[in-house]
Amino acid sequence: MKKLLCALAIVAASAAVSSAALAQDVAAGKSSFNKCLACHAIGEGAKNKVGPELNGIDGRKSGQAEGYSYSDANKNSGITWNEAVFKEYIKDPKAKIPGTKMAFAGIKKESEINDLWAFVSQFDKDGKIIAK
């Protein structure tokens, strides 16, 4: 019985640490998103700016944000955004989609890319945070 209680305590502690780590990733991603704010908006009430609003990016086809004028390269890229594609793209947008209008050198640090994805992927198409 002692072993069972000890095992349960370890599992509960691990879950708490995992939740805290996720919260820290999202918080760090929100901070990293400050680099994006000049061109992009996200969250409830987000509107297109120099770049498209990013609500619901996970699963959205490239070039599909309503009301945004995309480059032909972006519209015709055939990309459906997901974690792997976003992480590759954000390292060097012009290499991933040659001809894109996005004038951003990219983010090279893996941990920052992971944190940024944790932040942007939490918003649904209406800008509401998805419960995970």
Backbone as numpy.savetxt, mean C-alpha at the origin, in Angstrom:
# Nx Ny Nz CAx CAy CAz Cx Cy Cz
-1.18 -30.25 32.50 -1.99 -29.07 32.50 -1.12 -27.81 32.50
-0.01 -27.84 33.27 0.89 -26.70 33.31 1.47 -26.43 31.92
1.83 -27.52 31.21 2.40 -27.36 29.87 1.39 -26.74 28.93
0.13 -27.14 29.03 -0.92 -26.61 28.18 -1.11 -25.12 28.46
-1.16 -24.74 29.71 -1.32 -23.33 30.07 -0.13 -22.50 29.59
1.04 -23.05 29.73 2.25 -22.37 29.27 2.21 -22.18 27.75
1.81 -23.23 27.04 1.71 -23.15 25.57 0.68 -22.10 25.16
-0.46 -22.07 25.83 -1.49 -21.08 25.53 -0.99 -19.66 25.79
-0.24 -19.50 26.86 0.32 -18.18 27.18 1.29 -17.73 26.10
2.10 -18.64 25.60 3.05 -18.33 24.54 2.32 -17.93 23.27
1.29 -18.69 22.92 0.51 -18.37 21.72 -0.14 -17.00 21.86
-0.73 -16.71 23.01 -1.38 -15.41 23.23 -0.36 -14.27 23.15
0.80 -14.46 23.73 1.84 -13.44 23.69 2.32 -13.22 22.26
2.48 -14.30 21.50 2.90 -14.20 20.10 1.88 -13.42 19.29
0.61 -13.69 19.51 -0.45 -12.98 18.79 -0.42 -11.49 19.12
-0.20 -11.17 20.37 -0.15 -9.76 20.78 1.04 -9.06 20.13
2.19 -9.72 20.09 3.37 -9.15 19.46 3.13 -8.97 17.97
2.50 -9.95 17.31 2.21 -9.84 15.88 1.29 -8.67 15.61
0.27 -8.48 16.42 -0.65 -7.37 16.25 0.08 -6.04 16.44
0.94 -5.98 17.43 1.70 -4.75 17.67 2.64 -4.47 16.50
3.26 -5.50 15.96 4.18 -5.32 14.84 3.41 -4.81 13.62
2.21 -5.35 13.38 1.41 -4.89 12.26 1.04 -3.43 12.44
0.63 -3.05 13.64 0.27 -1.67 13.91 1.47 -0.75 13.68
2.64 -1.19 14.08 3.85 -0.39 13.86 4.13 -0.28 12.37
3.93 -1.35 11.60 4.16 -1.30 10.17 3.23 -0.29 9.51
1.96 -0.31 9.88 0.99 0.62 9.32 1.36 2.06 9.71
1.74 2.27 10.95 2.13 3.60 11.40 3.37 4.09 10.63
4.33 3.22 10.46 5.53 3.59 9.69 5.16 3.83 8.23
4.24 3.04 7.71 3.78 3.23 6.33 3.06 4.55 6.15
2.28 4.95 7.16 1.60 6.24 7.10 2.63 7.36 7.04
3.68 7.24 7.83 4.76 8.22 7.82 5.46 8.23 6.45
5.71 7.07 5.90 6.34 6.97 4.58 5.45 7.56 3.50
4.12 7.43 3.67 3.18 7.96 2.68 3.29 9.48 2.54
3.90 10.13 3.52 4.12 11.58 3.41 4.89 11.92 2.14
5.74 11.01 1.67 6.46 11.22 0.41 5.51 11.24 -0.78
4.37 10.63 -0.63 3.39 10.47 -1.71 2.33 11.57 -1.71
2.17 12.24 -0.57 1.06 13.18 -0.37 1.01 14.35 -1.36
2.13 14.76 -1.87 2.12 15.88 -2.82 1.33 15.52 -4.07
1.31 14.24 -4.42 0.66 13.80 -5.66 -0.55 12.89 -5.46
-0.62 12.18 -4.34 -1.67 11.18 -4.12 -2.42 11.43 -2.82
-3.70 11.03 -2.82 -4.52 11.07 -1.61 -5.05 9.67 -1.36
-5.39 9.40 -0.10 -5.95 8.11 0.28 -6.84 8.34 1.51
-7.84 7.51 1.66 -8.74 7.62 2.80 -10.07 8.22 2.37
-10.98 8.33 3.33 -12.31 8.87 3.03 -12.19 10.28 2.48
-12.89 10.54 1.40 -12.88 11.86 0.77 -11.69 12.12 -0.13
-10.84 11.11 -0.36 -9.65 11.29 -1.20 -10.06 11.66 -2.63
-9.34 12.58 -3.21 -9.57 13.02 -4.59 -8.28 12.88 -5.38
-8.42 12.78 -6.70 -7.25 12.77 -7.57 -6.51 14.10 -7.43
-5.20 14.02 -7.47 -4.36 15.21 -7.42 -3.50 15.16 -8.69
-2.22 15.42 -8.58 -1.30 15.24 -9.70 -1.29 13.77 -10.10
-1.45 12.90 -9.11 -1.59 11.46 -9.32 -2.97 11.02 -8.85
-3.35 9.79 -9.18 -4.68 9.31 -8.80 -4.79 9.04 -7.30
-6.03 9.10 -6.78 -6.26 8.67 -5.40 -5.98 7.17 -5.35
-5.58 6.69 -4.21 -5.10 5.30 -4.11 -6.02 4.37 -3.31
-7.24 4.78 -3.06 -8.17 3.90 -2.33 -8.43 2.62 -3.13
-8.46 1.51 -2.41 -8.78 0.23 -3.04 -7.75 -0.22 -4.05
-6.50 0.15 -3.86 -5.47 -0.20 -4.84 -5.27 -1.71 -4.95
-5.41 -2.43 -3.86 -5.22 -3.88 -3.90 -6.35 -4.52 -4.72
-5.99 -5.02 -5.89 -6.98 -5.65 -6.78 -7.48 -4.74 -7.89
-7.09 -3.47 -7.85 -7.52 -2.51 -8.88 -6.62 -2.63 -10.10
-7.21 -2.52 -11.27 -6.43 -2.53 -12.51 -5.77 -1.16 -12.68
-4.56 -1.17 -13.17 -3.83 0.06 -13.41 -4.58 0.92 -14.43
-4.58 2.22 -14.18 -5.22 3.14 -15.10 -6.72 3.23 -14.94
-7.25 2.85 -13.78 -8.70 2.77 -13.61 -9.30 3.69 -12.56
-8.55 4.56 -11.93 -9.14 5.47 -10.95 -10.03 6.45 -11.70
-11.28 6.49 -11.30 -12.27 7.32 -11.99 -11.85 8.79 -11.99
-11.93 9.41 -13.17 -11.67 10.83 -13.29 -10.21 11.23 -13.40
-9.31 10.25 -13.42 -7.89 10.59 -13.53 -7.42 10.34 -14.96
-6.61 11.25 -15.49 -6.09 11.14 -16.86 -4.72 10.44 -16.83
-4.75 9.14 -17.09 -3.53 8.33 -17.06 -2.76 8.41 -18.38
-1.48 8.11 -18.30 -0.68 7.94 -19.51 -1.13 6.67 -20.21
-0.93 6.60 -21.51 -1.25 5.38 -22.26 -0.46 4.20 -21.70
0.78 4.46 -21.32 1.62 3.39 -20.78 0.97 2.76 -19.55
0.41 3.58 -18.69 -0.22 3.08 -17.48 -1.53 2.37 -17.80
-2.35 3.00 -18.64 -3.64 2.40 -19.01 -3.46 1.06 -19.70
-2.40 0.92 -20.48 -2.19 -0.29 -21.28 -1.19 -1.27 -20.66
-0.83 -1.06 -19.41 0.19 -1.90 -18.77 -0.29 -3.32 -18.48
-1.61 -3.50 -18.35 -2.15 -4.81 -18.01 -1.96 -5.20 -16.56
-1.53 -4.26 -15.75 -1.25 -4.54 -14.34 -2.53 -4.53 -13.52
-2.63 -5.52 -12.66 -3.62 -5.49 -11.58 -2.81 -5.39 -10.30
-3.06 -4.33 -9.56 -2.26 -4.06 -8.36 -2.50 -5.11 -7.28
-1.41 -5.60 -6.75 -1.40 -6.47 -5.58 -0.09 -6.21 -4.85
0.14 -6.91 -3.78 1.33 -6.65 -2.97 2.63 -6.79 -3.77
2.79 -7.88 -4.48 4.04 -8.13 -5.21 4.27 -7.08 -6.30
3.24 -6.75 -7.06 3.37 -5.77 -8.14 3.68 -4.39 -7.57
2.95 -4.00 -6.52 3.20 -2.70 -5.89 4.64 -2.59 -5.41
5.12 -3.63 -4.74 6.47 -3.59 -4.19 7.53 -3.50 -5.28
7.30 -4.17 -6.38 8.23 -4.06 -7.51 8.15 -2.66 -8.13
6.94 -2.17 -8.33 6.71 -0.87 -8.95 7.32 0.27 -8.15
7.08 0.28 -6.84 7.48 1.43 -6.02 9.00 1.55 -5.91
9.73 0.48 -6.21 11.20 0.56 -6.22 11.69 1.44 -7.36
11.01 1.36 -8.51 11.43 2.13 -9.69 10.25 2.20 -10.66
9.34 3.15 -10.45 8.13 3.21 -11.26 8.38 3.27 -12.77
9.36 4.02 -13.20 9.62 4.16 -14.65 10.17 2.88 -15.27
10.82 2.05 -14.48 11.31 0.77 -14.99 10.16 -0.22 -15.11
9.22 -0.19 -14.18 8.08 -1.12 -14.19 7.08 -0.75 -15.29
6.82 0.56 -15.45 5.90 1.03 -16.49 6.61 2.14 -17.27
7.42 1.75 -18.26 8.08 2.77 -19.08 7.03 3.68 -19.74
7.24 4.98 -19.63 6.30 5.94 -20.19 5.28 6.46 -19.19
5.35 6.00 -17.94 4.42 6.50 -16.92 4.69 7.98 -16.66
3.65 8.69 -16.26 3.80 10.10 -15.90 4.39 10.26 -14.50
4.43 9.19 -13.75 4.86 9.29 -12.35 6.35 9.65 -12.29
6.61 10.84 -11.77 7.98 11.34 -11.64 8.45 11.13 -10.21
8.77 9.90 -9.87 9.20 9.56 -8.52 10.34 8.57 -8.65
11.43 8.83 -7.97 12.62 7.99 -8.10 12.43 6.59 -7.52
11.50 6.46 -6.58 11.24 5.15 -5.99 11.74 5.06 -4.56
11.34 3.97 -3.93 11.78 3.66 -2.57 12.57 2.37 -2.65
13.76 2.36 -2.14 14.65 1.20 -2.27 14.66 0.31 -1.03
14.38 0.87 0.14 14.50 0.14 1.40 13.31 -0.82 1.56
13.59 -2.11 1.65 12.55 -3.15 1.73 11.59 -2.92 2.89
12.11 -2.58 4.06 11.23 -2.40 5.22 10.28 -1.23 4.99
10.75 -0.18 4.37 9.87 0.97 4.08 8.81 0.60 3.05
9.19 -0.17 2.06 8.23 -0.64 1.05 7.16 -1.51 1.71
7.58 -2.41 2.59 6.62 -3.26 3.30 5.67 -2.43 4.15
6.20 -1.45 4.85 5.38 -0.59 5.69 4.40 0.23 4.84
4.87 0.75 3.71 4.01 1.53 2.83 2.86 0.68 2.30
3.17 -0.57 1.90 2.10 -1.46 1.44 1.09 -1.73 2.57
1.59 -1.95 3.78 0.69 -2.19 4.92 -0.27 -1.02 5.08
0.21 0.18 4.87 -0.63 1.37 5.01 -1.62 1.49 3.85
-1.15 1.50 2.61 -2.06 1.76 1.48 -3.06 0.63 1.25
-2.67 -0.60 1.56 -3.56 -1.73 1.28 -4.70 -1.88 2.29
-4.67 -1.09 3.35 -5.73 -1.20 4.36 -7.00 -0.45 3.96
-6.96 0.36 2.90 -8.11 1.15 2.49 -8.90 0.46 1.38
-10.23 0.41 1.55 -11.08 -0.13 0.49 -11.35 0.96 -0.55
-12.13 0.65 -1.57 -12.36 1.59 -2.67 -13.05 2.88 -2.22
-13.72 2.84 -1.06 -14.40 4.02 -0.53 -13.56 4.78 0.48
-12.33 4.31 0.69 -11.44 4.98 1.63 -11.61 4.57 3.07
-12.40 3.55 3.28 -12.61 3.06 4.65 -11.53 2.00 4.95
-11.11 1.95 6.20 -10.09 0.98 6.60 -10.76 -0.39 6.72
-10.15 -1.36 6.08 -10.65 -2.73 6.08 -10.25 -3.40 7.39
-11.21 -3.98 8.08 -10.90 -4.71 9.31 -10.15 -5.97 8.95
-9.03 -6.21 9.61 -8.22 -7.41 9.31 -8.16 -8.29 10.51
